[in-house]
Amino acid sequence: MPVPVVLVLDADPPPRLGRLTGRARIVRCGPADLAARLPEADVLLVWDFASDAVREAWPGPGARPGWVHTASAGVDRLLCPELVASGTVLTNARGVFERPIAEYVAGLVLAFAKDLPTTLALQREHRWHHREGRQVAGSRAVVVGAGPIGREITRLLHGLGVQVALVGRSARRTIHGIGDLGPLAARADWVISAVPLTPATYGMFDARFFGLLQPSAHFINVGRGASVVEADLVDALNRRWLAGAALDVFADEPLGAESPLWEVPGLLISPHQSGDTVGWRDRLGEQFVDMYELWVHGEPLPNVVDKERGYVPSEDLTTDNSPSGEGSSSG
C-alpha cells in the first residue's frame, strides 16, 4: 500500500507530526498552491484554520482527499457546497477547547461582577475609590449553544453558584429550546453565546435581542463573531440597554485599529484567545496524530462534522432536525 499523503495547509508555527515519520508523506503548502496540491492528497490537515483557502480551492478539478481535519472547533470557513456534497469526511478539534473557553467565560463573569476593569483604570490614575461589587452566586445566566463548549461553561458557572439555563436548538432533558431564549434572556444577569455559525445563528443577537436584556445584564460572545450584529450591540451599549459586554470573536478578524468597537464604553475586547492556553498547538497536533492512527487502520473517526448542519452533533441530537444551530464553536 502506498504511503498516504497528508497535505497540511500550514501556518506558523507548524504542527509537530514527528510521530508520522515513515508512515505518511507530509506535504506542506500555503493558500496559493492549495488547489494544485489537493488532487494528490489522501488527507488534508487544515492547520491554518483562519484561512478561507479550502472553501475557495475545493470546487476545482481533480480528486479530493477522503478526510479533512481542521485544527479548530468551527468549520464555517471551510464549508462550500461542493465539500458538503462530497463523500469526504470532515472532522474538527472537539475536545481541545472546551475547558479553556469555560474558564475564560468564568473569568469574565467574575471580572464584570467585581468591576475589575474600573479597578485597573483607577489604579492607572492613582485614585482610591471604594465601590461595591456584585455577588456571583445566586445570579442568573443563559448559555446559548448546547454543544460541548456550552455545556462546559454551564458546569463551571454552576460551580460558582450561578443559576444557568442552557439553550439549544430544541428542548430536551435539562436543555431549553430556542423558543425560550427571549424570556430567559430578559431575566438573566449574564448572556453567553457559544453558538457555531450557521444560517440560523447568523445575526441572531441584534437590536431586538439586546432590547430584551436588563440594564444590569452583561453579554459575552465566545462563539462566532457574525452571530452578533455589532452595530446593534454598540448602539445598545451606548444607550445603556445593558451594563457591558465582552467579545472574543468578531465578524472580521483581526479587528482593525480603526474599528469603532475599541472605544465603546463597557465593551471588553480580546483577540479570539478564549480557547488558547499554553501548549494548545501541541494538543491539536497530538489529537490529529491520534486520529490518523484510527484512520489508517480503517477505524471510525471521532468528531465527525455533519456538513449539512455545520458542526458535530451532540450524542442526544443525532435524530434531531430542528433548524437552529448547536455544537462546538470556537477556534
N, C-alpha and C positions, 0 to 999 in steps of 0.2 A: 504493500500500500504506500503511495507517495506520501511524503511528509506534508501535513496540512499547512497551508499558507495563512498566516494570521496577519491581516493588514491593520495597521494602527494609525488612526487619524491622530497625529501626535500633538502634544502641547508640552510646554516646558514647566516643570521637569517631566521627563518621560517616565512611563511606568517601568517598574522593575519586574522583568519577566525572565529572570535567570533560570528559574525552575523549568522553563520550557526549552532550554538549550538542548538541541539534538532531537527534540520531539515536535518541534514546529519551526517553520521558516518565518521569521518575523520580518515584515516589510513595513517600514515607516514612511508616511507621506504627509503632506500638508493639504490644505483645501484645494490648492490649484491643480494638483495632479491626482486627486481622489478619483475622479470619473475615469481616468485612464487606467487606474490600478484596480478598480472594483472587479472587473471580469476575472482576474487571476486569483481572487481571494476566496478561501473557504469560510473564513471568519473575519468579521470586521469588529475591531475594538475602537469605540468612539471615546478616546481619551480626552480629546478637545470637545467636551460636551457643550461648550458655549458657542460652538460654530454651527452655522446653517448649511455647511458643506454637504452633509449627507442628503438632506432634503433637496438640494439643488442638483447633486450629481446622480442620484438614484434613477431618475427617469431615462437615463441614457441607454445606448445599445450595449449588448453583450450580456454574459452571465452575471449573476449576482450571488453574493455569499449566502449560505443557508442559515447562518446565525449572525446576528448583530447584537453586540452588547455595548451599552452605554454606561460610562462611569458616573452616572447621575441617577437621581430618582425620577426626574421629569423627562419625558420623551417628546414633548411638543416641538422641539427644534429639529427632530429627525423625521417626523411623520409627513408623508406625502401620499397621494392616492395610490401611486404605483407600489410603494412599500407596503401600504395597508393591504392591497390586493394580492401581494405576492405570498409565496409559501415560506418566506424567510421567518425564522423565529427571532423575536426581539426580546431581549432581557434587560433589566436595569439593576441598579445598585441598592435595591431594597435591603435593609438590614444594617447599613453603614451609618446612616444619618439620623435615625430616629431619636436616640437618646441625646446626642449633642444639640439637636434642634429643640427638644423639650427643655433641656437645661437653659438654653438661651431664652426661650419664652418665659420660663420661671424667673430668670434674672431680670427680664424687662418688667414683669409684673411687680416684682419687689422694688425695682428702681423707681417705677412710677408711684407705687404706694407710699414709699418713703421719701419721695421727691428728691432723689439723688441728683438729677440734672440741675436743680436750683442750688443744692448744696455745693456742687462743684463750681457753679457760676459765682456764688457768693464767696467761696474760698479764693478764687482768682481776683476778686475785688477787695479781699481782706476785710470782709464785712461779717459781723456776728449778728445773725438774725434768727431768733428762735421760731420754730414752726412746729406744727403737729402733723404727723404722718397718718396714713390710713392703716388699719389692721387688715391684713390679707385674709386671715382665717375668718370664715363666715361670709366672704364676698362671693359674688356670682360671676361665673364665666360661661361663655358659649364658645365652643371649639367647632369650627366649620370644616368638615373634611374628616371622615371616619376611617381613613386608611391607617396604616401603622404609625405614621408621624402624628396624626391627630390623636390616636389612642394613647401614644406615649406621653404626649402633652397632657392629656386628661389624667393619666396615672400620676404624673409628677405634681400637677396642681392639686389633685386630691390629697397628696401628702402634705401640702401646705394648708390644708383645711378649707380649700376653695370648693364651693358647690358648682360642679361642672355639668353642663348639658352638652352632649356630643351630638352634632347634627350631621347626618349622612344623606344619601340620595333618597332613601325610603326608611320608614320607621320599622324597627325590629329590635327585639330584646331591650337593651339599655340605650338604644340609639334613636334619636328623634329624626323624623323625616324633614325634608327641605321645607315643607309647608309650615313647620313650626318655627322656622328661623326668625321671622318678624317678631312675633310675641315674645320669644325668648330673648332676642337681642334688646328689645325695649326695656327689659328689666335687668340687663347684665351690667356689671362693672367692667368686665373685660370681654372683648370680642376678638377671637384669634382665628385667622384664616390659615388653613393648611391644605387648601384645595389644589388639585392639579389644574392645568389649563386645558379646558375642553370647550366646545361651543356653548355648553350650559353654564360654565363658570366665567366666561369672558365678560368683563364689565359688570359682574353681579353686585359689587359693592359700589353703589352710585349715590347720587343725591337723595333719592328716595330712601335708600337703606340708612344712610347717615342721619337722615331726619328722624329716624325711629329711636335713636340712641338717647340715653340720659345725658344731661350736660356734664355729669361726673364720670362718664364712661371713657375707656381707652380702647383703641383699635390697634391690633398687631397683625402684620402680614408676613408670614414666613413661607407662603405657598408660591404663588406666581404673580408677578407684577401686573400683568394685563387683566387680572381678575378685579383690579381696583381702577375706577375712573379717577385718575389722580387729580384732575382739575376739580372734581366734585369734593374730594377729600380736603383739598386746600381751602376751598370755599367754606366747607363745614367747620374746619378748624378756625378760620378767620371769623366766622360768625359765632364761634364758641358753642356749636351744637354738641360738641364732645370736648372732653378735657385734654386729650392728647392722643398721639398715635406713634407707632414705630413701624417703619418699613425696612425690611431687609432685602426685598426684591422690587424690581421696577419694570415698567413696560419697556424701557430702553436702557440697556446696561453696556458699559458703565455709565452712571449718571453724570451728565456733563456739568462742568463748573458753572455754566450759565443757567442751569435749571432753577426755576423759582422755588423748588422744593427745599433747597438748602436754607432758605430764610423764613420758612413758615413757623410761626410760634407754636410750641407744643409738639412739634414733629421731630422724632429721633430717627436719624438715617444711619444705616450700616450697609457696608458694601457686599451684600449677598454672602455673608460669612457665618450664618447661624449654625450650619452643619459642619463647619470646618474646624476640627480640633487637631492638635499636634499628632502627626502620623496618619492623617486621614488618607493621604495619597497611597501610602504603603498598604493600608487596609483595602483600598479599592483594587490595587494590583493583586493582592493576595486573593481577594474574592474572585477576580477574573480567572486566575490560575486554577483555583479550586473548581470553578465551573467548567473550565476547559477539560479538566480530568474527567468530569462526568460526560461531557460532550464527546470526547474522543473514544470513550468506551460505549457510546450509544445509550447512555442512561438519561432519564428525564432531567431537564434543567429546571432549577428554581427561578422564581422572579420573572416568569413569562408574562409579557405585556399583552393585554387584549388590545390589539391595534385599532379596532373599531372604537373602543372606549377611550383609549389613550392612557392607560395605567394598568397596574397589576391588580386584578380584583381581589378583594379580601375573601377569605375562605367562605364566609357566610353570604357572599354576593354572587356566587358562580351561576345562579339561575335568575338573578335579578336584572331586568331590562329597563329599569327606571332611567329617565333621561339625564338626571343631574350627575355631575362628576364626583368621583371619590377615589382616593387611592394615595400612593406616595406622590410627593410633590416637590421636593427640594432638589437643588443641585442642577 
